[in-house]
Amino acid sequence: MDVTSTWTDERVELLKKLWASGKSASQIAAQIGGVTRNAVIGKVHRLGLSGRGKVKSASTSRPRRAKTEAAPAQPRAQRPIKVAPISMVADAEPTDVVLPSINEVAIPPSERVALVDLRESMCRWPIGDPMTSDFGFCGGGAVAGLPYCAHHCQIAYQPVADRRRERRAS
């Protein structure tokens, strides 16, 4: 089929009518025939169609719960977490490391380490905007076998239970 003849005036009018009635791009493509869902979406955008009708579905017919103001998050207290060395040996045990509170560390631009000055034992946590002159890395003492200091490990490596709890809360 010739690409230029795919969208005739009649087909465009039918597309507009179906789009306004709330049909999906797949439904429209099936009804018009000879075009794909993506072709329908492209034509809708080129025509600048918007304000399509909404079709009530089971998911949209439920009343929405009113949003309540969430309490501000409290900083995590110091607590031990399990940090396993990168070179895992079959009988290696994770070690307890007490990590500082997240709000405890602030690194001024003058103390940040440039990429060329980073060493194996330094924290590689990026700080600032890479497009600015004050960008650098933490440079603190890295936890053995990890790329970050204890503070940045707490941010980067969250215990699985905490991540699951945060997902359920949102």
Buried (B, 14 or more C-beta within 10 A) or exposed (E): EEEEEEBEEEBEEBBBEBBEEEBBBEBBBEEBEEBEBEBBBBBBEEEEEEEBEEEEEEEEEEEEEEEEEEEEEEEBEEEEBEBEBEEEEEEEEEBEBEBEEEEEBEBEEEEBBEEEEBEEEBBBBEBBEEEEEEBBBBBBEBBEEBBBBBBBBBEEBEEEEEEEEEEEEE
